[in-house]
Amino acid sequence: MIRACPACGKKNRVPATHLTDVGRCGACKAALPPPSAPIEVGARDFDEIVAGARVPVLIDFWASWCGPCRMIAPEVAAVASARAGRALVLKVDTDRQTELAARFQIQSIPTLLVFSNGAAVGRHAGFQSRAAMERWLDAAARP
């Protein structure tokens, strides 16, 4: 996964297993904090992140033309911000990532999935509140 340094803009390669860690920029040595916003992913990054994540992963399957997807987007972003370092939030555009949409049999959008230890542990189609998403992530984080 490539992450830009917030201080100098240099691109840094961060392994999926370390996305939730505070790293250091290879150029300026500034802190690279965990992502605090949803990460737009394709199939390759999706598989790498979900398989390597040491925290629960919330995935929002969406499309730009979808009204309910636009309604849930601020809730998803709030979860990503509140859970930075304790969860990862991914976004999959079903119009661009048709392979992922087919693999997970996405019939309606938005559809949210939660993965823990590389396995899907929850699925919900339609709008869901930030509080509900956070409860879902809490449950996925329990051993």
C-alpha positions in Angstrom: 0.0 0.0 0.0 1.4 3.4 -0.9 0.8 6.3 1.6 1.9 9.9 1.1 3.7 11.6 4.0 1.6 14.4 5.4 4.7 16.5 6.1 6.7 16.2 2.8 4.4 14.4 0.4 6.9 11.6 -0.3 5.2 8.3 -1.2 6.0 5.5 1.2 5.3 1.8 0.8 3.5 0.5 3.9 2.8 -3.3 4.3 -0.8 -4.1 4.9 0.1 -5.6 8.2 1.4 -2.2 9.4 -1.3 0.1 8.1 -2.7 0.7 11.6 0.8 1.4 13.1 2.4 4.8 13.4 5.3 4.6 10.9 8.0 7.0 9.8 8.5 8.7 6.4 11.6 7.3 4.6 12.5 10.8 3.4 11.8 13.3 6.2 11.3 10.9 9.2 7.9 12.5 10.1 5.3 10.3 11.6 3.0 8.4 9.2 -0.2 8.1 11.3 -2.7 5.3 10.6 -5.4 6.1 8.0 -8.1 8.3 9.4 -10.2 8.3 6.2 -11.7 5.5 4.1 -9.2 4.0 1.7 -10.5 3.5 -1.9 -9.2 0.1 -3.0 -9.1 -2.2 -6.0 -8.9 -6.0 -6.0 -5.1 -6.3 -5.4 -5.1 -3.9 -2.4 -8.3 -5.3 -1.1 -6.9 -8.8 -0.8 -3.6 -7.7 0.6 -5.3 -5.5 3.3 -8.0 -7.9 4.3 -5.6 -10.8 4.6 -2.9 -8.9 6.5 -5.0 -6.7 8.7 -4.5 -7.1 12.5 -7.7 -5.2 13.2 -11.3 -5.4 12.0 -11.9 -4.1 8.4 -15.1 -2.4 7.4 -15.8 -2.4 3.7 -18.3 0.0 2.1 -19.4 -1.2 -1.4 -20.8 1.8 -3.1 -21.3 3.7 -6.4 -21.2 7.5 -7.2 -24.7 7.6 -8.6 -26.3 5.9 -5.5 -28.2 8.3 -3.3 -28.1 6.1 -0.2 -24.4 5.6 -0.7 -23.9 9.4 -0.6 -26.0 9.5 2.6 -23.9 6.9 4.3 -20.5 8.2 3.2 -20.2 10.8 6.1 -21.1 8.0 8.6 -18.4 5.7 7.1 -15.9 8.6 7.1 -16.7 9.3 10.8 -16.1 5.7 11.7 -12.7 5.7 9.9 -11.7 8.9 11.7 -12.8 7.7 15.2 -11.3 4.2 14.7 -7.9 5.2 13.2 -5.4 2.7 14.4 -8.1 0.3 15.7 -9.9 -0.5 12.5 -9.5 0.0 8.8 -12.2 1.3 6.6 -12.2 0.5 2.8 -14.4 1.7 0.0 -15.0 -0.3 -3.1 -16.7 1.4 -6.1 -18.9 -1.3 -7.5 -18.9 0.3 -11.0 -15.1 0.2 -11.2 -14.4 -3.0 -9.2 -17.0 -5.3 -10.8 -14.8 -8.4 -9.9 -15.0 -7.6 -6.2 -18.7 -6.8 -6.4 -19.3 -10.2 -8.1 -17.0 -12.1 -5.7 -19.0 -10.9 -2.7 -22.4 -11.1 -4.5 -23.2 -7.5 -4.0 -26.9 -7.2 -5.0 -27.7 -3.8 -3.6 -25.7 -0.8 -2.5 -24.6 0.4 -0.1 -23.5 -3.0 1.3 -21.2 -3.1 4.3 -19.0 -6.1 5.2 -16.8 -6.5 8.2 -13.8 -8.8 8.1 -11.8 -10.1 11.1 -8.7 -12.2 10.8 -9.2 -12.4 7.0 -12.8 -13.8 7.2 -16.1 -12.1 6.6 -17.9 -11.9 10.0 -20.8 -9.6 9.0 -22.8 -8.1 6.2 -25.5 -5.4 6.0 -27.2 -4.0 2.9 -28.6 -0.4 3.1 -28.0 2.5 5.4 -26.4 1.9 8.8 -25.6 4.6 11.4 -22.1 5.3 12.7 -23.1 3.9 16.1 -24.3 0.6 14.6 -21.0 0.3 12.5 -18.9 1.0 15.6 -20.8 -1.7 17.6 -20.2 -4.1 14.7 -16.5 -3.3 14.7 -16.4 -3.8 18.5 -18.0 -7.2 18.2 -15.5 -8.2 15.4 -12.5 -7.1 17.6 -13.4 -9.4 20.4 -11.6 -12.8 20.4 
